Amino acid sequence: MKFVARGRSAFVVTAYVFVGACRGTAPASAVGDAPEREVREYVQLVVALGARDPDSLDYTYAPREWMADNASNPPALPEIRARALASADRLDHVASAAPDAERWRHLIGQLRAVAARAELLLGRRLRFAEESRALFGVTAPRPDEAMVASTQAALARLLPGSGPLVERYEAFERRHVVPPDRVRAVFERALAGCRERTLNHLSLPPGEQVEVAYTRDSPWNGYSRYKGGYHSTVEVNLDFGLTVDDALALACHEGYPGHHAHNSLVESRLVATRHFMEFTVQPLFSEQMLVAEGLADRAIDLAFPSDDRAGFERDVLYPAAGLDARDAARVVQIERLVVRLRPAVADVARQYLDGDLEFVRAGTALRERALIPQPDGLLKFLNEFRSYAVTYTYGPEGLGTEIGAAPDDPRAAWRRYEEIAVPPWHLPVR
């Protein structure tokens, strides 16, 4: 999923008794299949949480017999929270003595995130930093104000006209918005280009497929719904005015090598091959999602490093859009700079959600610091999804350093992508 803020029945829990075991030193007989049983508990709790709150579930393709009661007759939120914490504690008791210890540590974090999300849905409110740590395992640092200022200065040199920087940026972008009747053609050519470049570096499972649907009335400008079996539906929101560069970024983010490619690799290598069934569900508010969004946001510069991005847009996408391509290279320069202002977005989100800035002043701060011309949509997004903002602002920053935003050695960058994507408990953004 991608948000672009521009102008635009109860399951009966089995009791596990570990006699005489201390944390981290459980005897082998106590370990047995206990962690695997917790996988089923986790899957059912994620499905139940999604039934109570659809925003909390990104996707599931878990076995029907695991989901049925929890989807149609889910336990109440207090029970979901209690069971998730109990499961995490049981796993914590045996994880270090069990095979695949990293896997179980990852699952403990996922369970605690499920519990934290249930608690928030019950009405508890945390400060932004506490909430992002509880859900995503990170606290975004304060922005480097010198970097923000130097980025804005660089943008001032590139953007034509005079007056407030955000107004110049908005006017420049309007010249590159794809006409509504050309959006389908532009997006589908962008998706094909992203796929071609991804397949040059990644071996995706045979039969993987993306369908594209065009929608309206969504808080996202795009959403990749993974269905299992290496199939995704990418929804493109026609209410957003996509520029040519937006279309390419969205295709890479939602498709290749973003969410669809990532989810297909996880299913192929962890679920189908190793039977790690916990990956048949994806809770939206979790460390796993932080990595997923971070990788997806870096997807465009992985697939189109250096000058490749501007060249593809100039030669393929601008003609498809029927737009003048003379400023294609400048557009990419500007968008790469604007991305560097995301830490300022996270900072305004923190102040807004902590009550230090009300709606109007937060909007002004987003316009002036992050160059978001029409910030109301982002603020409404924050009202609903709150600290999820760190997945778009902090996650990509950490993963960009790990992968390389415009790598001199593309093969090394793609290898690092795979190491982070599968298994997804390699969390460099802490």
C-alpha positions as CSV (number, residue, x, y, z in Angstrom):
1,M,0.0,0.0,0.0
2,K,1.1,3.5,-0.6
3,F,-0.1,6.8,0.6
4,V,1.1,9.9,-1.3
5,A,0.2,13.1,0.5
6,R,0.0,15.6,-2.4
7,G,-2.7,17.8,-3.9
8,R,-4.4,15.9,-4.3
9,S,-15.9,-18.3,17.6
10,A,-13.6,-18.4,20.2
11,F,-10.7,-20.9,19.9
12,V,-10.0,-22.8,23.1
13,V,-6.4,-22.2,24.1
14,T,-4.5,-25.3,25.0
15,A,-2.6,-24.9,28.2
16,Y,1.2,-25.6,28.1
17,V,2.8,-26.5,31.4
18,F,6.6,-26.3,31.6
19,V,7.7,-28.0,34.8
20,G,10.8,-26.6,36.4
21,A,11.8,-24.5,33.4
22,C,13.5,-21.2,33.6
23,R,13.2,-18.6,30.9
24,G,15.6,-19.5,28.0
25,T,16.5,-22.8,29.6
26,A,13.5,-25.0,28.9
27,P,14.4,-28.7,28.7
28,A,14.0,-30.4,25.3
29,S,11.0,-32.3,26.4
30,A,9.3,-29.1,27.3
31,V,10.0,-27.5,23.9
32,G,8.7,-30.3,21.6
33,D,6.2,-28.9,19.2
34,A,5.1,-26.0,21.5
35,P,6.4,-23.2,19.2
36,E,4.6,-24.7,16.2
37,R,1.3,-24.8,18.2
38,E,1.8,-21.1,18.9
39,V,1.9,-20.4,15.2
40,R,-1.7,-21.6,14.8
41,E,-2.7,-19.4,17.8
42,Y,-1.0,-16.4,16.2
43,V,-2.6,-16.9,12.8
44,Q,-6.0,-17.2,14.5
45,L,-5.5,-14.1,16.6
46,V,-4.4,-12.0,13.6
47,V,-7.5,-13.2,11.7
48,A,-9.7,-12.4,14.7
49,L,-8.2,-9.0,15.1
50,G,-8.8,-8.3,11.4
51,A,-12.5,-9.4,11.8
52,R,-12.8,-6.9,14.7
53,D,-10.9,-4.2,12.9
54,P,-10.3,-4.5,9.1
55,D,-7.6,-1.9,9.2
56,S,-5.5,-4.2,11.3
57,L,-5.2,-7.0,8.7
58,D,-3.2,-6.5,5.5
59,Y,-3.9,-10.0,4.0
60,T,-4.4,-13.6,4.8
61,Y,-4.3,-16.8,2.8
62,A,-4.2,-19.1,5.9
63,P,-5.9,-22.5,5.8
64,R,-9.7,-22.2,6.0
65,E,-9.9,-24.5,9.0
66,W,-7.7,-22.1,10.9
67,M,-9.7,-19.0,10.0
68,A,-13.4,-20.0,10.0
69,D,-14.5,-19.4,13.6
70,N,-12.1,-16.6,14.2
71,A,-13.3,-14.7,11.1
72,S,-17.1,-15.2,11.6
73,N,-17.2,-15.2,15.4
74,P,-14.0,-13.6,16.6
75,P,-13.2,-13.3,20.3
76,A,-13.5,-9.8,21.9
77,L,-10.5,-7.5,21.9
78,P,-9.6,-8.0,25.5
79,E,-9.4,-11.7,24.9
80,I,-7.3,-11.2,21.7
81,R,-4.9,-9.1,23.7
82,A,-4.6,-11.5,26.6
83,R,-4.1,-14.5,24.4
84,A,-1.5,-12.8,22.3
85,L,0.5,-11.8,25.4
86,A,0.1,-15.3,26.8
87,S,1.3,-16.9,23.6
88,A,4.3,-14.5,23.4
89,D,5.2,-15.4,27.0
90,R,5.0,-19.1,26.3
91,L,7.3,-18.7,23.3
92,D,9.7,-16.5,25.2
93,H,10.0,-19.3,27.7
94,V,11.2,-21.8,25.1
95,A,12.4,-19.8,22.1
96,S,16.2,-19.9,22.8
97,A,16.2,-23.7,23.3
98,A,14.1,-24.4,20.1
99,P,15.4,-24.8,16.6
100,D,15.0,-21.6,14.4
101,A,15.4,-19.3,17.5
102,E,15.3,-16.2,15.2
103,R,12.0,-17.3,13.8
104,W,10.4,-17.5,17.2
105,R,11.9,-14.2,18.4
106,H,10.3,-12.6,15.3
107,L,7.0,-14.3,16.2
108,I,7.1,-13.0,19.7
109,G,7.5,-9.5,18.4
110,Q,4.5,-10.0,16.1
111,L,2.3,-11.3,18.9
112,R,3.2,-8.4,21.1
113,A,2.3,-6.0,18.3
114,V,-1.1,-7.8,18.0
115,A,-1.6,-7.2,21.7
116,A,-0.6,-3.6,21.5
117,R,-3.0,-2.9,18.6
118,A,-5.9,-4.6,20.4
119,E,-5.1,-2.4,23.4
120,L,-5.1,0.8,21.3
121,L,-8.5,-0.3,19.8
122,L,-9.8,-0.6,23.4
123,G,-9.1,3.1,23.9
124,R,-5.6,3.4,25.3
125,R,-3.6,6.2,23.9
126,L,0.2,6.3,23.9
127,R,2.6,9.0,22.9
128,F,3.6,8.7,19.2
129,A,7.1,7.3,20.1
130,E,5.7,4.8,22.6
131,E,3.1,3.6,20.1
132,S,5.5,3.2,17.2
133,R,7.8,1.2,19.4
134,A,5.0,-1.0,20.6
135,L,3.7,-1.7,17.2
136,F,6.7,-1.5,14.9
137,G,9.7,-1.9,17.2
138,V,11.2,1.5,16.3
139,T,11.2,5.1,17.4
140,A,11.8,7.5,14.6
141,P,14.6,10.0,15.4
142,R,14.0,13.7,15.2
143,P,14.9,15.1,11.8
144,D,18.2,16.7,11.1
145,E,17.1,20.3,10.6
146,A,20.3,21.2,8.7
147,M,19.5,18.4,6.2
148,V,16.0,19.7,5.8
149,A,17.2,23.2,5.2
150,S,19.8,22.1,2.6
151,T,17.3,19.9,0.8
152,Q,14.8,22.8,0.6
153,A,17.6,25.0,-0.7
154,A,18.4,22.5,-3.4
155,L,14.8,22.3,-4.3
156,A,14.6,26.1,-4.5
157,R,17.3,26.0,-7.2
158,L,15.5,23.4,-9.3
159,L,11.9,24.6,-9.0
160,P,10.9,27.4,-11.5
161,G,9.2,30.6,-10.4
162,S,9.2,32.6,-7.2
163,G,7.2,32.7,-4.0
164,P,6.6,30.0,-1.4
165,L,8.5,26.8,-2.2
166,V,5.4,24.5,-1.7
167,E,3.4,26.6,-4.2
168,R,6.2,26.3,-6.8
169,Y,6.4,22.6,-6.2
170,E,2.6,22.2,-6.7
171,A,2.6,24.2,-9.9
172,F,5.6,22.2,-11.3
173,E,3.8,18.9,-10.5
174,R,0.6,20.0,-12.2
175,R,2.5,20.1,-15.5
176,H,3.3,16.3,-15.1
177,V,-0.1,14.9,-14.0
178,V,-1.3,12.1,-16.2
179,P,-4.6,12.9,-18.0
180,P,-7.4,10.7,-16.5
181,D,-8.0,8.9,-19.7
182,R,-4.3,7.9,-19.9
183,V,-3.8,6.6,-16.4
184,R,-4.5,3.0,-17.2
185,A,-2.1,2.9,-20.1
186,V,0.7,4.7,-18.2
187,F,0.3,2.6,-15.1
188,E,0.3,-0.7,-16.9
189,R,3.4,0.2,-18.9
190,A,5.1,1.3,-15.7
191,L,4.2,-2.0,-14.1
192,A,5.5,-4.0,-17.0
193,G,8.8,-2.0,-16.8
194,C,9.1,-2.7,-13.1
195,R,8.5,-6.4,-13.6
196,E,11.0,-6.7,-16.4
197,R,13.8,-5.1,-14.4
198,T,12.9,-7.1,-11.3
199,L,13.0,-10.4,-13.2
200,N,16.5,-9.5,-14.4
201,H,17.7,-9.9,-10.8
202,L,15.1,-12.0,-8.8
203,S,13.8,-15.5,-9.5
204,L,10.1,-15.2,-8.7
205,P,7.9,-18.3,-8.5
206,P,6.3,-19.6,-11.8
207,G,2.8,-18.3,-12.4
208,E,3.1,-15.2,-10.2
209,Q,0.6,-12.6,-11.4
210,V,-0.6,-9.1,-10.8
211,E,-4.1,-7.9,-11.7
212,V,-4.8,-4.2,-11.8
213,A,-8.1,-2.7,-10.6
214,Y,-9.0,1.0,-10.6
215,T,-11.0,2.3,-7.6
216,R,-12.1,5.5,-5.9
217,D,-12.7,6.6,-2.3
218,S,-9.7,5.1,-0.5
219,P,-7.2,6.7,1.9
220,W,-4.4,5.1,-0.2
221,N,-3.4,6.0,-3.7
222,G,-2.6,2.4,-4.3
223,Y,-3.0,-0.9,-2.4
224,S,-1.6,-4.4,-3.2
225,R,-3.9,-7.1,-2.0
226,Y,-2.0,-10.4,-1.8
227,K,-4.3,-13.4,-2.3
228,G,-1.8,-16.3,-2.0
229,G,-0.7,-18.6,-4.8
230,Y,1.6,-15.8,-6.0
231,H,-1.3,-13.6,-7.1
232,S,-2.0,-10.0,-6.1
233,T,-4.6,-7.4,-7.1
234,V,-3.1,-3.9,-7.2
235,E,-5.7,-1.2,-6.7
236,V,-5.0,2.2,-8.2
237,N,-7.1,5.1,-6.7
238,L,-8.3,7.3,-9.6
239,D,-9.1,10.1,-7.1
240,F,-5.4,10.9,-6.8
241,G,-3.8,12.9,-9.6
242,L,-0.8,10.8,-10.4
243,T,2.2,12.4,-12.1
244,V,4.2,10.3,-14.5
245,D,6.8,9.7,-11.8
246,D,4.1,8.8,-9.3
247,A,2.8,6.1,-11.6
248,L,6.3,4.5,-11.9
249,A,6.9,4.8,-8.1
250,L,3.4,3.3,-7.4
251,A,3.9,0.4,-9.9
252,C,7.3,-0.5,-8.3
253,H,6.0,-0.1,-4.7
254,E,2.8,-2.2,-5.1
255,G,4.1,-4.6,-7.7
256,Y,7.8,-5.3,-8.5
257,P,10.0,-5.4,-6.6
258,G,7.6,-4.1,-4.0
259,H,4.8,-5.8,-2.2
260,H,3.7,-8.3,-4.8
261,A,7.3,-9.6,-5.4
262,H,8.1,-9.5,-1.7
263,N,5.0,-11.4,-0.7
264,S,5.5,-14.0,-3.5
265,L,9.1,-14.6,-2.3
266,V,7.9,-15.1,1.3
267,E,5.2,-17.5,0.3
268,S,7.5,-19.5,-2.0
269,R,10.5,-19.7,0.3
270,L,9.0,-19.7,3.8
271,V,5.4,-21.0,3.4
272,A,5.6,-23.5,0.5
273,T,9.2,-24.7,1.1
274,R,9.6,-24.5,4.9
275,H,6.0,-24.5,6.0
276,F,6.3,-21.4,8.2
277,M,2.5,-20.9,8.4
278,E,2.8,-17.7,10.4
279,F,3.6,-15.9,7.1
280,T,0.1,-16.7,5.7
281,V,-1.1,-13.7,7.6
282,Q,0.2,-10.1,7.6
283,P,-1.0,-7.8,10.5
284,L,-0.8,-4.2,9.3
285,F,0.6,-2.9,12.6
286,S,3.8,-4.9,13.1
287,E,7.5,-5.0,12.6
288,Q,7.0,-7.2,9.6
289,M,5.0,-4.5,8.0
290,L,7.7,-1.9,8.7
291,V,10.2,-3.9,6.6
292,A,7.5,-4.6,3.9
293,E,6.8,-0.8,3.5
294,G,10.5,0.1,3.7
295,L,11.4,-2.3,0.9
296,A,8.4,-1.2,-1.2
297,D,9.3,2.5,-0.8
298,R,12.9,1.8,-2.0
299,A,11.6,-0.4,-4.9
300,I,11.8,2.4,-7.5
301,D,15.4,3.2,-7.0
302,L,16.3,-0.5,-6.9
303,A,14.6,-1.2,-10.2
304,F,15.6,2.1,-11.8
305,P,18.9,3.3,-10.3
306,S,20.7,6.4,-11.3
307,D,19.6,7.8,-14.7
308,D,17.5,4.8,-15.7
309,R,14.5,6.2,-14.0
310,A,14.4,9.4,-15.9
311,G,15.2,7.6,-19.2
312,F,12.4,5.2,-18.8
313,E,9.9,7.9,-17.9
314,R,11.1,10.1,-20.8
315,D,11.1,7.3,-23.5
316,V,8.1,5.2,-22.4
317,L,5.8,6.8,-19.9
318,Y,5.6,10.5,-21.0
319,P,4.7,9.4,-24.6
320,A,2.0,7.1,-23.2
321,A,0.7,10.0,-21.1
322,G,0.8,12.4,-24.1
323,L,2.9,14.9,-22.1
324,D,6.0,16.8,-22.9
325,A,9.1,14.9,-21.6
326,R,11.6,17.7,-21.7
327,D,11.7,18.0,-17.8
328,A,11.8,14.3,-17.1
329,A,15.3,14.4,-15.6
330,R,14.5,17.4,-13.4
331,V,11.3,15.7,-12.2
332,V,13.3,12.8,-10.9
333,Q,15.9,15.1,-9.3
334,I,13.1,16.9,-7.5
335,E,11.3,13.8,-6.3
336,R,14.4,12.3,-5.0
337,L,15.0,15.4,-3.0
338,V,11.4,15.6,-1.7
339,V,11.8,12.1,-0.4
340,R,14.6,13.3,1.8
341,L,12.0,15.5,3.7
342,R,10.1,12.5,5.0
343,P,11.7,12.8,8.5
344,A,10.0,16.1,8.8
345,V,6.7,14.4,8.0
346,A,7.3,12.0,10.9
347,D,8.1,14.9,13.2
348,V,4.9,16.7,12.3
349,A,2.9,13.5,12.7
350,R,4.5,13.0,16.2
351,Q,3.5,16.6,17.3
352,Y,0.0,16.3,15.8
353,L,-0.8,13.0,17.3
354,D,0.7,14.0,20.7
355,G,-1.5,17.0,20.7
356,D,1.3,19.6,20.4
357,L,-0.1,20.8,17.0
358,E,-3.7,21.1,16.1
359,F,-5.0,20.4,12.6
360,V,-4.4,23.8,11.0
361,R,-1.0,24.4,12.4
362,A,0.0,20.8,11.6
363,G,-1.1,21.4,8.0
364,T,0.9,24.5,7.8
365,A,4.0,22.7,9.1
366,L,3.6,19.9,6.5
367,R,3.3,22.5,3.7
368,E,6.3,24.5,4.8
369,R,8.7,21.7,6.0
370,A,7.8,18.7,3.9
371,L,6.3,20.4,0.8
372,I,2.9,18.7,1.0
373,P,0.6,21.1,-0.9
374,Q,-2.7,19.7,0.3
375,P,-2.0,18.2,3.7
376,D,-5.6,17.6,4.9
377,G,-5.6,14.1,3.4
378,L,-2.4,13.1,5.2
379,L,-3.8,14.5,8.5
380,K,-7.0,12.5,8.1
381,F,-4.9,9.5,7.3
382,L,-3.0,10.0,10.6
383,N,-6.3,10.3,12.5
384,E,-7.1,6.7,11.4
385,F,-3.7,5.0,11.0
386,R,-1.7,7.0,13.5
387,S,1.9,5.8,14.0
388,Y,1.7,3.7,10.8
389,A,3.4,6.9,9.4
390,V,6.8,5.5,10.6
391,T,6.6,2.8,8.0
392,Y,6.7,5.4,5.2
393,T,9.0,7.9,6.9
394,Y,11.6,6.0,9.0
395,G,11.4,2.5,7.5
396,P,12.6,3.6,4.0
397,E,15.4,5.7,5.5
398,G,17.0,2.8,7.3
399,L,16.5,0.3,4.5
400,G,17.7,2.8,1.9
401,T,21.1,2.9,3.8
402,E,21.2,-0.9,3.8
403,I,20.3,-1.4,0.2
404,G,21.6,1.8,-1.4
405,A,19.2,4.3,-2.9
406,A,21.2,4.6,-6.2
407,P,23.8,1.7,-5.9
408,D,27.1,1.6,-7.8
409,D,26.8,-2.2,-7.7
410,P,23.2,-3.2,-8.5
411,R,23.8,-6.9,-8.0
412,A,24.9,-6.3,-4.4
413,A,21.9,-4.1,-3.8
414,W,19.5,-6.9,-5.1
415,R,21.3,-9.5,-2.9
416,R,20.8,-7.3,0.1
417,Y,17.2,-6.8,-0.8
418,E,16.7,-10.6,-0.8
419,E,18.5,-11.0,2.6
420,I,16.2,-8.4,4.2
421,A,13.0,-9.7,2.4
422,V,13.4,-13.4,3.2
423,P,13.4,-14.0,6.1
424,P,11.8,-10.8,7.2
425,W,13.2,-10.9,10.8
426,H,16.4,-9.2,9.7
427,L,15.4,-5.8,10.9
428,P,18.1,-3.2,10.2
429,V,15.9,-0.3,11.0
430,R,16.0,-0.3,14.7
